[in-house]
Amino acid sequence: MVAAVTVRFGPRLLALAVAGLAVRLAWVALEPDTAPVADENMWLSWGAGVLASPEVGFSPLKLSFIFHPPLYVYLVGAVSALLGEFSWLRYVQAVLGATLVPALGLLGRRLSGDGVGLLAAGFAAFYPELVWFVSHYWAETLFCTFLWWGFERLSAADRHGSAVAAAAAGGLFGLAILTRETVLYFVPLAGLWLAARRPVAWLRAALFVVAATVVVVPWTVRNFLVFDAFVPVSTAGALNLWQGNTRESRTQVYQEYHSVHGKIAQYRFARRKGIEAVLQRQPLWILEKLRDEMPQFWAAHGQPIVHLERGAYGEVPRWRAWTAIAVVLVPYLLLLGAFVAGIAWLPPGRLATLLLGFLVFYVLLHVATHGYPRYRLPALPVLFLLGAHGWAAWRSRPRPGIARGHAVAAAVTAALLVASVAPSLVDWATRPWPPPWFAGPAETTEPAER
């Protein structure tokens, strides 16, 4: 383990959290003029329009929303109703986003000491894409807040043997699931991780899983009452599985999908077609999907750049466009390098295993469906934490040795990331100028979420 740096951890972590909040509030106030685009309009329509309307009045039994989990819609609706304007949501998200800073600081401290915790917190405070998202209407900021405070409480339950922390972690994971369903499938794995401590901690693991279940089940019951069907959270996963694995074009998929009448019938149809598509591509399915989706997931790209490409900022001068692109991509590429160093000097202990396990789970989930740069945002804190440890190890004197197994793992990780990122770098190097966003909103290859 890298030696812990002697610092006044608490005050410095608080200062980083305040700085992260200040940067986010400044971005909300100073971002160039823009307007909601693509799925932002969907969230605003459902939250500020349908949910808050007199006909629905925030009643889940009067709301026909089921394609996505509900929590972000309710946040949009609550802010719109209480503050009179959905744009105030950006300030709420700035506060939520800043709370990620202490969560990662505490996790980093448990992973490898005070210095690593503060460095990971600094990454969370100033990482450009995290800052950018708080002023836009996607669920990522809310999701990351619940998810990574859930991880913080989970690690606290494991470190201190706390049943209360285990229950709190489960509740936070449940809220994360009601924001993005993807982590529903990680809860049993996290429970097993929590149980696999000596002496065996089955009680804490059970509390964690039960708490997550208690938070999610009311929405499952609501789905049954409203739609007369068992849908644990939402129906989007079935369509994502189908369109991510079929050899049909996206247009064909949507034509077939919308030819089926009824949301539950569409869900069942898409689920069946998705399973059929996976089976038809055996035995090379996973190799083909790794080849196709890893470059999409890890691409040198990001949602702020997509926003430019869609023309959402209007015509942007060349120097300003390239500056914005560099601000997004340079920290990302440096982070990948630090993460590889973190694998080479992998810290011992159970927390590193949990973090890497989550990263592998999350990447494979999107390999099985489809990869896209925005989807990696909730997994980036793993890179912050291990990258901070790698940077601290590289900077320490004397520099710690690297175990042979860790060296091999780092080399394999570096090779996979280079192979995944290289196609997008080649694309940047060969793009014509002027870019398409000068001519107005451009098409995007982002998988639809409606």
Buried (B, 14 or more C-beta within 10 A) or exposed (E): BBEBBEBEBEEBBBBBBEBBBEBBBEBBEEBEEBEBBBBBEBBBBBBBBBBBEEEBEEEBEEBEBBBBBBBBBBBBBBBBBEEEEBBBBBBBBBBBBBBBBBBBBBBBBBBBBBBBBBBBBBBBBBBBBBBBBBBBBBBBBBBBBBBBBBBBBBBBBBBEBBBEBBBBBBBBBBBBBBBBBBBBEBBEBBBEBBBBBEEEBEEBBBBBBBBBBEBBEEBBEBBEEBBEBEBBBBBBBBBBBBBBBBEBEEEEBBEBBEEBEEBBEBBBBBBEBBBEBBEEBEEEBBEEBBEBBBBBBBBBBBBBBBBBBBBBBBEBEEEEBEEBBEBBBEBBEEBBBBBBBBBBBBBEBBBBEBBBBBBEBBBBBBBBBBBBBBBBBBBBBBBBBBBBBBBBBBEBEEEEEBEEEBBEBBEEBBEBBEBBBBBBBEEBEEEEEEBBBBEEBBEBEBBBBE
